[in-house]
């Protein structure tokens, strides 16, 4: 029985040691989708925070900046709002990353809690 007790004790130490992990990601030169999937995987860990820096230095293709369109319906007839990636990124780069990460996280009651653990610094 002694080895089982030490294994359980080791797991408890590991859990206490890595509680509230913080990951710092530098976004310079990275693509949006690959960065968002990396962030989504890290946010799904228990009690982890992700800090993203240098988001204004993300790399995009010129074609993607104009062809990628975000659509939003206000609820009124004929009020489908559209904005390109270029418009959204110049207005608020953090919204673009949060939107991409939100799409890659599982849709359950932990979604809002996980998105609060995403900290974006410009």
KERO-339506 format. One record per residue: residue in three letters; x, y, z of N, C-alpha, C, O in turn. Coordinates in nm, 4 decimals, padded with zeros to 6 digits. Last residue first. Layout:
N
[atom 'Ala', [X, Y, Z], [X, Y, Z], [X, Y, Z], [X, Y, Z]]
...
//
This chain:
122
[atom 'Unk', [-00.1874, 04.5202, -02.5430], [-00.1492, 04.5737, -02.6733], [-00.0075, 04.6082, -02.6811], [00.0391, 04.6545, -02.7853]]
[atom 'Unk', [-00.2969, 04.2200, -02.3964], [-00.2232, 04.3447, -02.3816], [-00.1760, 04.3903, -02.5178], [-00.1301, 04.3098, -02.5988]]
[atom 'Unk', [-00.5564, 04.0324, -02.2749], [-00.4907, 04.0775, -02.3981], [-00.4277, 04.2125, -02.3741], [-00.4954, 04.3081, -02.3362]]
[atom 'Unk', [-00.6331, 03.7456, -02.1038], [-00.5921, 03.8853, -02.0859], [-00.5124, 03.9267, -02.2084], [-00.4122, 03.8635, -02.2420]]
[atom 'Unk', [-00.8687, 03.5180, -02.0221], [-00.7882, 03.5614, -02.1357], [-00.7603, 03.7111, -02.1196], [-00.8524, 03.7928, -02.1217]]
[atom 'Unk', [-01.0481, 03.4591, -01.8286], [-00.9085, 03.4287, -01.7996], [-00.8149, 03.4622, -01.9153], [-00.6947, 03.4373, -01.9069]]
[atom 'Unk', [-01.2889, 03.5058, -01.9449], [-01.2413, 03.6063, -01.8484], [-01.0958, 03.5827, -01.8120], [-01.0268, 03.6752, -01.7692]]
[atom 'Unk', [-01.3198, 03.2750, -02.0918], [-01.2879, 03.3979, -02.1650], [-01.2427, 03.5096, -02.0707], [-01.1671, 03.5980, -02.1110]]
[atom 'Unk', [-01.3906, 03.0986, -01.8879], [-01.2635, 03.0807, -01.9580], [-01.2236, 03.2067, -02.0337], [-01.1055, 03.2410, -02.0388]]
[atom 'Unk', [-01.6411, 03.1960, -01.8174], [-01.5357, 03.1919, -01.7165], [-01.3983, 03.1795, -01.7826], [-01.3017, 03.2421, -01.7388]]
[atom 'Unk', [-01.7843, 03.1555, -02.0530], [-01.7615, 03.2922, -02.0058], [-01.6503, 03.2979, -01.9016], [-01.5736, 03.3941, -01.8980]]
[atom 'Unk', [-01.7728, 02.8659, -02.0674], [-01.7219, 02.9528, -02.1742], [-01.6923, 03.0937, -02.1245], [-01.5845, 03.1465, -02.1519]]
[atom 'Unk', [-01.8900, 02.6930, -01.8925], [-01.7559, 02.7408, -01.8578], [-01.7009, 02.8413, -01.9585], [-01.5930, 02.8965, -01.9372]]
[atom 'Unk', [-02.1240, 02.5991, -01.9999], [-02.1328, 02.7039, -01.8985], [-01.9974, 02.7543, -01.8508], [-01.9919, 02.8509, -01.7746]]
[atom 'Unk', [-02.0287, 02.5672, -02.3499], [-02.0921, 02.5194, -02.2274], [-02.0883, 02.6304, -02.1230], [-02.0529, 02.7439, -02.1548]]
[atom 'Unk', [-01.8873, 02.5103, -02.6266], [-02.0023, 02.5937, -02.5892], [-02.0732, 02.5317, -02.4693], [-02.1667, 02.4532, -02.4853]]
[atom 'Unk', [-01.5304, 02.5119, -02.6301], [-01.6571, 02.4396, -02.6234], [-01.7695, 02.5282, -02.5701], [-01.7489, 02.6100, -02.4805]]
[atom 'Unk', [-01.3585, 02.7508, -02.8419], [-01.3846, 02.6914, -02.7107], [-01.5166, 02.6148, -02.7128], [-01.6061, 02.6494, -02.7899]]
[atom 'Unk', [-01.3489, 02.8747, -03.0857], [-01.2755, 02.7492, -03.0713], [-01.2935, 02.6831, -02.9350], [-01.2482, 02.5704, -02.9149]]
[atom 'Unk', [-01.4859, 03.1138, -03.0651], [-01.5334, 03.0148, -03.1614], [-01.4678, 02.8790, -03.1458], [-01.5242, 02.7780, -03.1879]]
[atom 'Unk', [-01.3233, 03.2462, -02.8842], [-01.4579, 03.2070, -02.8424], [-01.5160, 03.1021, -02.9365], [-01.5873, 03.0118, -02.8927]]
[atom 'Unk', [-01.1053, 03.3045, -03.0461], [-01.0892, 03.2092, -02.9354], [-01.2252, 03.1585, -02.8895], [-01.2403, 03.0401, -02.8592]]
[atom 'Unk', [-01.2174, 03.4942, -03.2200], [-01.1611, 03.3703, -03.2731], [-01.1478, 03.2638, -03.1644], [-01.1758, 03.1463, -03.1884]]
[atom 'Unk', [-01.2911, 03.6947, -03.0382], [-01.3928, 03.6335, -03.1238], [-01.3437, 03.4994, -03.1789], [-01.4195, 03.4026, -03.1839]]
[atom 'Unk', [-01.0445, 03.7685, -02.9325], [-01.1466, 03.7106, -02.8442], [-01.2539, 03.6377, -02.9245], [-01.3017, 03.5318, -02.8838]]
[atom 'Unk', [-00.9242, 03.8759, -03.1656], [-00.8673, 03.7575, -03.1010], [-00.9699, 03.6902, -03.0106], [-00.9817, 03.5676, -03.0115]]
[atom 'Unk', [-01.0944, 04.0916, -03.2166], [-01.0717, 03.9911, -03.3205], [-01.0179, 03.8627, -03.2579], [-01.0615, 03.7531, -03.2933]]
[atom 'Unk', [-01.0735, 04.2472, -02.9882], [-01.2019, 04.1852, -03.0202], [-01.1832, 04.0728, -03.1208], [-01.2494, 03.9694, -03.1112]]
[atom 'Unk', [-00.8145, 04.3464, -03.0023], [-00.8443, 04.2473, -02.8988], [-00.9780, 04.1776, -02.9259], [-00.9944, 04.0608, -02.8904]]
[atom 'Unk', [-00.8196, 04.5416, -03.2032], [-00.7538, 04.4132, -03.2288], [-00.7871, 04.3063, -03.1248], [-00.7878, 04.1875, -03.1569]]
[atom 'Unk', [-01.0451, 04.7537, -03.3099], [-01.0156, 04.6884, -03.1816], [-00.9527, 04.5513, -03.2071], [-01.0249, 04.4543, -03.2304]]
[atom 'Unk', [-01.0067, 04.8897, -03.5621], [-01.0886, 04.9462, -03.4557], [-01.0514, 04.8877, -03.3194], [-01.0287, 04.9622, -03.2241]]
[atom 'Unk', [-00.8452, 04.7253, -03.7150], [-00.8001, 04.8625, -03.6912], [-00.8789, 04.9265, -03.5766], [-00.8246, 05.0082, -03.5022]]
[atom 'Unk', [-00.9992, 04.4923, -03.7119], [-00.8663, 04.4894, -03.6511], [-00.8138, 04.6303, -03.6260], [-00.7450, 04.6534, -03.5265]]
[atom 'Unk', [-01.2328, 04.5657, -03.8478], [-01.2418, 04.5200, -03.7088], [-01.1062, 04.5267, -03.6400], [-01.0982, 04.5628, -03.5226]]
[atom 'Unk', [-01.1303, 04.6307, -04.1032], [-01.2026, 04.7304, -04.0244], [-01.2052, 04.6927, -03.8759], [-01.1825, 04.7771, -03.7892]]
[atom 'Unk', [-01.0153, 04.3811, -04.1746], [-00.9342, 04.5029, -04.1714], [-00.9990, 04.6108, -04.0853], [-00.9320, 04.6749, -04.0044]]
[atom 'Unk', [-01.2276, 04.2097, -04.1801], [-01.1248, 04.1885, -04.0795], [-01.0381, 04.3120, -04.0641], [-00.9929, 04.3439, -03.9542]]
[atom 'Unk', [-01.5305, 04.4004, -04.2380], [-01.4187, 04.3162, -04.2786], [-01.3201, 04.3016, -04.1635], [-01.3284, 04.3722, -04.0630]]
[atom 'Unk', [-01.8661, 04.3709, -04.1366], [-01.7405, 04.4446, -04.1328], [-01.6287, 04.3491, -04.1677], [-01.6318, 04.2315, -04.1314]]
[atom 'Unk', [-02.2178, 04.4114, -04.1528], [-02.0980, 04.3409, -04.1970], [-01.9775, 04.4311, -04.1802], [-01.9840, 04.5513, -04.2057]]
[atom 'Unk', [-02.5417, 04.3606, -04.0286], [-02.4211, 04.4437, -04.0279], [-02.3011, 04.3584, -04.0669], [-02.2856, 04.2461, -04.0189]]
[atom 'Unk', [-02.8557, 04.3512, -04.1297], [-02.7409, 04.2626, -04.1218], [-02.6153, 04.3488, -04.1350], [-02.5875, 04.4030, -04.2420]]
[atom 'Unk', [-03.1324, 04.4487, -04.1162], [-03.0196, 04.5083, -04.0448], [-02.9078, 04.4067, -04.0213], [-02.8700, 04.3799, -03.9073]]
[atom 'Unk', [-03.3730, 04.3550, -04.2176], [-03.2770, 04.4167, -04.3087], [-03.1550, 04.4777, -04.2414], [-03.0810, 04.5522, -04.3056]]
[atom 'Unk', [-03.5483, 04.3973, -03.9220], [-03.5542, 04.3490, -04.0594], [-03.4562, 04.4263, -04.1461], [-03.4571, 04.5494, -04.1473]]
[atom 'Unk', [-03.3489, 04.3595, -03.6247], [-03.4471, 04.4303, -03.7063], [-03.4392, 04.3809, -03.8506], [-03.3364, 04.3295, -03.8947]]
[atom 'Unk', [-03.1375, 04.2274, -03.5242], [-03.2690, 04.1792, -03.4840], [-03.3799, 04.2484, -03.5609], [-03.4934, 04.2007, -03.5620]]
[atom 'Unk', [-02.8801, 04.2735, -03.6074], [-02.9290, 04.3510, -03.4944], [-03.0630, 04.3007, -03.4427], [-03.0988, 04.3285, -03.3283]]
[atom 'Unk', [-02.6312, 04.0411, -03.6877], [-02.7687, 04.0851, -03.7134], [-02.8224, 04.1534, -03.5889], [-02.8125, 04.0999, -03.4784]]
[atom 'Unk', [-02.3146, 04.0399, -03.8283], [-02.3889, 04.0562, -03.7039], [-02.5277, 04.1081, -03.7376], [-02.5411, 04.2080, -03.8083]]
[atom 'Unk', [-02.0185, 03.8990, -03.9635], [-02.1584, 03.9381, -03.9802], [-02.2280, 03.9402, -03.8454], [-02.2044, 03.8549, -03.7597]]
[atom 'Unk', [-01.7022, 03.9627, -04.0921], [-01.7775, 03.9314, -03.9706], [-01.9190, 03.9850, -03.9881], [-01.9382, 04.1015, -04.0230]]
[atom 'Unk', [-01.5097, 03.8371, -04.3532], [-01.6172, 03.9286, -04.3153], [-01.6876, 03.8757, -04.1901], [-01.7269, 03.7592, -04.1837]]
[atom 'Unk', [-01.2214, 03.8257, -04.5402], [-01.2830, 03.7771, -04.4159], [-01.3834, 03.8798, -04.3669], [-01.3483, 03.9951, -04.3418]]
[atom 'Unk', [-01.1188, 03.9800, -04.7508], [-01.2200, 03.8783, -04.7799], [-01.2895, 03.8248, -04.6542], [-01.4050, 03.7828, -04.6613]]
[atom 'Unk', [-00.9277, 04.1571, -04.6513], [-01.0455, 04.2104, -04.7209], [-01.1553, 04.1062, -04.7379], [-01.2734, 04.1410, -04.7391]]
[atom 'Unk', [-00.7420, 03.9991, -04.5209], [-00.7878, 04.1226, -04.4559], [-00.9140, 04.1775, -04.5212], [-00.9977, 04.2377, -04.4540]]
[atom 'Unk', [-00.6814, 03.8010, -04.7080], [-00.7628, 03.7663, -04.5910], [-00.8194, 03.8915, -04.5236], [-00.9324, 03.8899, -04.4748]]
[atom 'Unk', [-00.5122, 03.9367, -04.8839], [-00.6404, 03.8880, -04.9328], [-00.7353, 03.8577, -04.8166], [-00.8550, 03.8851, -04.8251]]
[atom 'Unk', [-00.2905, 03.9785, -04.7249], [-00.3658, 04.0951, -04.7732], [-00.5038, 04.0547, -04.8216], [-00.6009, 04.1281, -04.8032]]
[atom 'Unk', [-00.2664, 03.7751, -04.4314], [-00.2523, 03.7907, -04.5753], [-00.3337, 03.9114, -04.6184], [-00.4347, 03.9438, -04.5560]]
[atom 'Unk', [-00.1202, 03.8808, -04.1212], [-00.2369, 03.8457, -04.2027], [-00.1975, 03.8526, -04.3490], [-00.1066, 03.9267, -04.3864]]
[atom 'Unk', [00.0282, 03.8570, -03.8045], [00.0475, 03.8595, -03.9491], [-00.0793, 03.8088, -04.0190], [-00.1371, 03.7072, -03.9802]]
[atom 'Unk', [00.0303, 04.0863, -03.5275], [-00.0153, 03.9621, -03.5899], [00.0050, 03.9702, -03.7400], [-00.0004, 04.0791, -03.7973]]
[atom 'Unk', [00.0971, 04.3115, -03.3844], [00.1968, 04.2589, -03.4769], [00.1596, 04.1217, -03.5318], [00.2468, 04.0479, -03.5778]]
[atom 'Unk', [-00.0877, 04.3730, -03.1966], [-00.0890, 04.4566, -03.3169], [00.0103, 04.4065, -03.4211], [00.0087, 04.4536, -03.5349]]
[atom 'Unk', [-00.0337, 04.2141, -02.9826], [-00.1365, 04.1683, -03.0761], [-00.1421, 04.2538, -03.2021], [-00.1962, 04.2103, -03.3038]]
[atom 'Unk', [00.1626, 04.1944, -02.7696], [00.1963, 04.2378, -02.9063], [00.0942, 04.1906, -03.0094], [00.1312, 04.1335, -03.1120]]
[atom 'Unk', [00.0520, 03.9165, -02.5660], [00.1179, 04.0450, -02.5850], [00.1458, 04.0685, -02.7324], [00.1519, 03.9739, -02.8109]]
[atom 'Unk', [-00.1749, 03.7547, -02.3615], [-00.1271, 03.7679, -02.4986], [-00.0712, 03.9082, -02.5154], [-00.1377, 04.0068, -02.4836]]
[atom 'Unk', [-00.2016, 03.5294, -02.1049], [-00.1728, 03.6699, -02.1332], [-00.1118, 03.6772, -02.2723], [-00.0095, 03.6142, -02.2991]]
[atom 'Unk', [-00.4220, 03.3145, -01.9538], [-00.3382, 03.3332, -02.0715], [-00.3249, 03.4826, -02.0965], [-00.4248, 03.5537, -02.1080]]
[atom 'Unk', [-00.4533, 03.1088, -01.6680], [-00.4734, 03.2384, -01.7311], [-00.3761, 03.2504, -01.8471], [-00.2627, 03.2030, -01.8401]]
[atom 'Unk', [-00.6218, 02.8280, -01.5265], [-00.5092, 02.8830, -01.6014], [-00.5489, 03.0161, -01.6631], [-00.6630, 03.0347, -01.7052]]
[atom 'Unk', [-00.7919, 02.6360, -01.3912], [-00.7311, 02.7521, -01.3244], [-00.6090, 02.8054, -01.3974], [-00.5040, 02.8256, -01.3364]]
[atom 'Unk', [-00.7428, 02.3645, -01.6070], [-00.8078, 02.4140, -01.4861], [-00.7256, 02.5268, -01.4245], [-00.6043, 02.5142, -01.4079]]
[atom 'Unk', [-00.7433, 02.4270, -01.9605], [-00.6835, 02.3707, -01.8406], [-00.7472, 02.4353, -01.7176], [-00.7988, 02.5468, -01.7242]]
[atom 'Unk', [-00.8490, 02.5793, -02.1576], [-00.9298, 02.4668, -02.1116], [-00.8667, 02.3949, -01.9931], [-00.9311, 02.3100, -01.9315]]
[atom 'Unk', [-00.6591, 02.7619, -02.2319], [-00.7679, 02.8080, -02.1457], [-00.8523, 02.6937, -02.0910], [-00.9199, 02.7095, -01.9893]]
[atom 'Unk', [-00.4976, 02.6143, -02.4067], [-00.4443, 02.6529, -02.2754], [-00.5543, 02.6969, -02.1797], [-00.5448, 02.6726, -02.0594]]
[atom 'Unk', [-00.6677, 02.5919, -02.6275], [-00.6210, 02.4707, -02.5596], [-00.5709, 02.5044, -02.4196], [-00.5985, 02.4313, -02.3244]]
[atom 'Unk', [-00.6966, 02.8612, -02.6976], [-00.8139, 02.7843, -02.6564], [-00.7739, 02.6564, -02.5830], [-00.8397, 02.6173, -02.4866]]
[atom 'Unk', [-00.4361, 02.9312, -02.7786], [-00.4944, 02.9944, -02.6596], [-00.6122, 02.9122, -02.6071], [-00.6265, 02.8950, -02.4861]]
[atom 'Unk', [-00.4174, 02.7746, -03.0097], [-00.3210, 02.7553, -02.9014], [-00.3755, 02.8129, -02.7707], [-00.3626, 02.7512, -02.6650]]
[atom 'Unk', [-00.6181, 02.8875, -03.1623], [-00.6316, 02.7476, -03.1214], [-00.5355, 02.7149, -03.0078], [-00.5686, 02.6361, -02.9192]]
[atom 'Unk', [-00.5160, 03.1468, -03.1979], [-00.6421, 03.1279, -03.1259], [-00.6598, 02.9836, -03.0803], [-00.7112, 02.9595, -02.9710]]
[atom 'Unk', [-00.2848, 03.0980, -03.3504], [-00.2728, 03.1579, -03.2179], [-00.3984, 03.1322, -03.1352], [-00.3895, 03.0996, -03.0169]]
[atom 'Unk', [-00.4025, 03.0010, -03.5813], [-00.3103, 02.9149, -03.5066], [-00.2911, 02.9670, -03.3643], [-00.2822, 02.8890, -03.2696]]
[atom 'Unk', [-00.5539, 03.2243, -03.6613], [-00.6170, 03.0967, -03.6304], [-00.5293, 03.0057, -03.5474], [-00.5765, 02.9408, -03.4539]]
[atom 'Unk', [-00.3572, 03.4325, -03.7028], [-00.4679, 03.4464, -03.6076], [-00.5253, 03.3122, -03.5659], [-00.5438, 03.2880, -03.4466]]
[atom 'Unk', [-00.0037, 03.3674, -03.7044], [-00.1326, 03.3739, -03.7728], [-00.2450, 03.3705, -03.6695], [-00.2298, 03.3126, -03.5619]]
[atom 'Unk', [00.2633, 03.5693, -03.5734], [00.1801, 03.4487, -03.5729], [00.0510, 03.4743, -03.6491], [00.0028, 03.5873, -03.6573]]
[atom 'Unk', [00.4189, 03.8006, -03.5453], [00.4421, 03.7137, -03.6602], [00.3584, 03.5878, -03.6646], [00.3801, 03.5047, -03.7528]]
[atom 'Unk', [00.3753, 03.8189, -03.2030], [00.4430, 03.8778, -03.3185], [00.4671, 03.7718, -03.4254], [00.5273, 03.6677, -03.3996]]
[atom 'Unk', [00.2565, 03.7416, -02.9657], [00.1819, 03.7221, -03.0894], [00.2519, 03.7770, -03.2138], [00.1911, 03.7806, -03.3207]]
[atom 'Unk', [00.3600, 03.5596, -02.6949], [00.3975, 03.6722, -02.7796], [00.3376, 03.6482, -02.9176], [00.3648, 03.5456, -02.9799]]
[atom 'Unk', [00.2023, 03.4664, -02.4000], [00.2217, 03.4356, -02.5419], [00.2547, 03.5642, -02.6152], [00.1861, 03.6653, -02.5998]]
[atom 'Unk', [00.2237, 03.3251, -02.0892], [00.2462, 03.4501, -02.1615], [00.2814, 03.4137, -02.3050], [00.3770, 03.3403, -02.3300]]
[atom 'Unk', [00.0154, 03.1713, -01.8568], [00.0927, 03.1541, -01.9782], [00.1045, 03.2893, -02.0471], [00.0050, 03.3604, -02.0615]]
[atom 'Unk', [-00.0114, 03.0713, -01.5275], [-00.0219, 03.1834, -01.6197], [00.0710, 03.1580, -01.7373], [00.1890, 03.1274, -01.7201]]
[atom 'Unk', [-00.1967, 02.8643, -01.3073], [-00.0885, 02.8804, -01.4041], [-00.1154, 03.0015, -01.4926], [-00.2300, 03.0295, -01.5278]]
[atom 'Unk', [-00.3337, 02.7859, -01.0605], [-00.3321, 02.9217, -01.1146], [-00.2111, 02.9461, -01.2055], [-00.1329, 03.0382, -01.1821]]
[atom 'Unk', [-00.1260, 02.5188, -00.9563], [-00.2534, 02.5893, -00.9457], [-00.2353, 02.7342, -00.9909], [-00.1332, 02.7967, -00.9623]]
[atom 'Unk', [00.0966, 02.3571, -00.9529], [00.0596, 02.4201, -01.0795], [-00.0745, 02.4906, -01.0747], [-00.1319, 02.5196, -01.1796]]
[atom 'Unk', [00.1059, 02.2674, -00.6864], [00.2196, 02.3396, -00.7425], [00.1793, 02.4164, -00.8690], [00.2241, 02.5292, -00.8894]]
[atom 'Unk', [-00.1240, 02.1257, -00.6435], [-00.1038, 02.2484, -00.5675], [00.0073, 02.3327, -00.6286], [00.0029, 02.4556, -00.6230]]
[atom 'Unk', [-00.0789, 01.9125, -00.8221], [-00.1956, 01.9987, -00.8392], [-00.1798, 02.1300, -00.7632], [-00.2187, 02.2353, -00.8138]]
[atom 'Unk', [00.1551, 01.8029, -00.7109], [00.1578, 01.8565, -00.8469], [00.0399, 01.9509, -00.8688], [00.0565, 02.0578, -00.9275]]
[atom 'Unk', [00.0579, 01.7201, -00.4644], [00.1645, 01.8206, -00.4702], [00.1691, 01.8851, -00.6088], [00.1850, 02.0065, -00.6215]]
[atom 'Unk', [-00.1256, 01.5284, -00.5463], [-00.1723, 01.6454, -00.4726], [-00.0677, 01.7561, -00.4757], [-00.1022, 01.8736, -00.4883]]
[atom 'Unk', [00.0448, 01.3425, -00.6638], [-00.0543, 01.4109, -00.7455], [-00.1059, 01.5361, -00.6756], [-00.1274, 01.6387, -00.7400]]
[atom 'Unk', [00.1890, 01.2562, -00.4383], [00.2598, 01.3256, -00.5467], [00.1614, 01.4010, -00.6354], [00.1910, 01.5125, -00.6783]]
[atom 'Unk', [-00.0123, 01.1250, -00.2933], [00.0531, 01.2411, -00.2340], [00.1251, 01.3234, -00.3421], [00.1225, 01.4464, -00.3379]]
[atom 'Unk', [-00.0603, 00.9136, -00.4684], [-00.1670, 01.0092, -00.4399], [-00.1085, 01.1385, -00.3822], [-00.1511, 01.2482, -00.4185]]
[atom 'Unk', [00.1913, 00.7881, -00.4521], [00.1417, 00.8391, -00.5803], [00.0315, 00.9427, -00.5588], [00.0304, 01.0472, -00.6238]]
[atom 'Unk', [00.2069, 00.7149, -00.1844], [00.3021, 00.8134, -00.2353], [00.2569, 00.8698, -00.3694], [00.2813, 00.9870, -00.3981]]
[atom 'Unk', [-00.0002, 00.5274, -00.1739], [-00.0079, 00.6487, -00.0920], [00.0872, 00.7545, -00.1451], [00.0517, 00.8723, -00.1504]]
[atom 'Unk', [00.1014, 00.3283, -00.3408], [-00.0220, 00.3984, -00.3764], [-00.0351, 00.5290, -00.2992], [-00.0772, 00.6303, -00.3551]]
[atom 'Unk', [00.3309, 00.2346, -00.2023], [00.3459, 00.3066, -00.3290], [00.2200, 00.3834, -00.3687], [00.2300, 00.4925, -00.4247]]
[atom 'Unk', [00.2061, 00.1176, 00.0364], [00.2920, 00.2354, 00.0452], [00.3099, 00.3065, -00.0887], [00.3050, 00.4295, -00.0912]]
[atom 'Unk', [00.0807, -00.1205, 00.0000], [00.0000, 00.0000, 00.0000], [00.0849, 00.1267, 00.0000], [00.0349, 00.2337, -00.0348]]
//
